[in-house]
Amino acid sequence: MEAISVEVDEKIVATVSKDGDLDKFEVRGDIYVCVNDSSKANAEIYIFTNDTKGIPIKPHPELNRAVWNSQKVITPKQGSKGFPVDTKLAVLKYRYVTSDASELPFNVVLWNSTEQKVNIITLEADFNAGNPRFTRVDNLRLSIPLAGSKSPKITKTTNSEAECDKSVLVWAIERLDEGKSNAILEFETADDVSSLFPIEVTISYPCLLYTSPSPRDRTRSRMPSSACKKKKKKTQTK
């Protein structure tokens, strides 16, 4: 067991119209520290970020806020008993809200053609390589509601897979990045196009924040692999 572990719990919620207009994009994060060795109760943990937007990060009131503000170091207040042992302690919070569509890690465009009363739907997902926050998105999953009793006919998938699961058409994309920046799904349905919304989207992505060893403590602060990817949920509405 590591003497100190650090966990990041980060969530993104976005609301996007079917025409691609962004109504809301919000990032919320909590950072937790767990000290498993009582001799490290007063450790200093450095936090390095990829932040280029100046997202405010608020420290817990029991931390030494002066040290955090000047050095971005998590450490208990002077004179305190230090970090509680074997306790998952919330130490930092952050939040970022914008309506700038360029902040999205990817975009989805829908085309519709009609042939003999059948709608031919083409969905295209494109990675937003101009957003430095996201080097990739993994396990992209779009859940498209199905209103009719007849399942749609899937006619084409590119860099992705699709299947019908009860009343939902699930479009799964393993990864989008600069090397594999595009995925396509094409299907035929008798359902009205408006019934295909809202589309629920979940992804995994690399965390915004990373930790490193503290030179004054020489104890490696490890972020568990389970904390390195967090899910995003996006609802695409009318």
N, C-alpha and C positions, 0 to 999 in steps of 0.2 A: 504494500500500500504506500502511495506517495505521501510525504509529510504534509504537503499542501496541494489541494486541487482547486482549480478555478473553472467555473461553468458559466456559459453565456446562454441565456434564454431570450431569443430575439424573434419577434413576430412582425410580419408586414401584412397590412390590410389595404386593399385598393379597390375602388369602384370605378369601372370604366364602361362607357356606353358602347353599344354595338357598332357605332361609327368610329370608335377609337378615342373619344374625348374622355380625358381623365377628370373625374369628379373629386377624387380624394386619394392620396397616397400617404400612408402613415407607417412609420417604423417605431416600435416600442421594444425596449430591451431592459433586461435585468441581469446583473452580474453577481454571482455568488462565490463565496470563498468557504472552503471547509479545511480547517486545520486538524490534522490527525495525530500530531506529535506536540505534546505540551511544551517542549523546548523551543518550538517555533511560534509560540503564541504572540510574540511581538515582531514577527517577520515583516519585511517591507516588500511589497509585490508591485513590480513595475507593470504598467499597462501601456502598450503601444497600439495605436489605431491607424486605420487607413482613411480616416475621416478627412474630407476636403471641404465640407460644408459648415464646419464649426458647430456640430450638434452639441447642445449643452448636456453634460454628464453630471448628475447630481450625486454626491457621496452621502452615505449614511451619517446621521448626526453624531454617532459614536466614533467616527473615524477622525483622523487628524486632517481637517479640511485645508489648513494652510499648506501642509506638505502636498496634498493632492493638487491644489490649485497651482502650485509652483513647479512641481516635479512629476505630476501624474503617477504618484505612488500611493498605493493603498496600505495604510498602517494605522494601528489604534492610536487614540489620543494619548498624549504623554500623561503618565501617572495612572493609567487604567490597568486593568488586569490582563489586557491583551485580547486576542481573538478567543472565543469559547472553543473548547476542544470537541471534536466529533459533532460539530453543529454546522449545518448548511446555512450560512449567514448571507443575507442580501446586503451588498455593500455599495452598489452603484445602480443608478437608473438613467435611462436616456430616452428621448422621444424626438421624432422629426416628422413634420407634416408639410406637404407641398401639393400643389395642383399642376406642377410642371410635368407634362407627359414624357419628357426626356429622361425622367428619373426611373421610368419603368425598365426592368431588365429585359423585357421582350415585348413585342406587339403582335396582336392577332387580328387578321383581316378576314372578313367573310364576303364571298361572292355567291350570288344566286342566279341561276338560269332556270328557265321553265321549259319543259318539253313534254307535250301530251299530258298536261296536268300533274306532272311530276317535277318536284323541285330538285335541281342538281346543285348541291351545296359544296363549295370549296372553301376550306379553312386553311390559312397559311400563317404559320408562326415564324417570326423573324427575331433573331437575337439583336439586342441593342448594343452594338460594340462601342458606341460613343459614351456609354455610361461607365466611368472608371470604378464604380462601387461593385459591379458584378463582373467577374472574369468568366463566369459560367453560371448556368442554372441546370440542376440535375432533377431527374424524376419528375418532370413536368407532366401533370395529369389534368386534363380538361374533362369535366363531367357535363354532358349536354343532355338536358331533359327531353324525353320523348313523350309526346301527348297521345299519339295514335296507338292502336292495338297491333299494327304491323311494324316490325322492326325495319329500319332503313337498310338499304343495300350499300355496303361499303365497296367502292369501286377502285380506290387508289389510296395508298399511303406511301409517303416518302420520309425516310429517316425517323419512322415512328410506327406504332401499332395501334389498332383500334378494334374494339369489340363491344357488343351490346350486352349490358348487364341489367336485366329486368327493364325498368323504365328509363334507363340512362345509357347513352352512348359514351363510352370512355375512350378518350384519345390520349395515348401515353407516348411521351417523348423522353428518351433516356437522358439526353443532354443537348443543350444549345450552348455554343461558344463561338469564337471567331472561326474555328476550323470547320464546325458543323453548325452553321448559323441559320438554317432554314429547314422547316418541316411542313408537309402538306397532308391534308386529309380531304378526300372527296367521297361523298355519299349521295344517294338518291332517297328521297322521302316524299310521301304524300302529305305530310304535316305542313301546316302553315309556318313560314319562317319565324314569325314572332313567337311561336310556341317553343323555339329552341333556346330561349332566354328566360331567366339568367343562367349563364354558364359559370360553374364553380371551378376555380383553378387552384391547385396546390403545387408547390415546388419545394425543392431543397436547394440551399445555396451556401457558399462559404460565409462564416461569421464575419461581422464587421470588425470585431476586436480580437486581439491576440495577446498572450502573455509571454514574458521572457524571464529568465532567472534574475533575481535581484543580486547585484554585485556585493551588497553589504550583508546579505544573508547566505549567499551561495547555495540556496536551496532551489531546485528547479520547480517553478510553479507550472503544473501541467494542466492543459485543458483536455478533458476526456474526449475521445473520438466521438462519443455520442453527442457532445455539445458543439461540435464543429460544423454541423449542418442543421439549420432550423427551417421549419416549413413556413411557407407563405400561402395565404388564402386570398384569392381575388375573385370578386363577383362581378360579372359583366352584365349590366342591366340594359333596359331599353334606352 
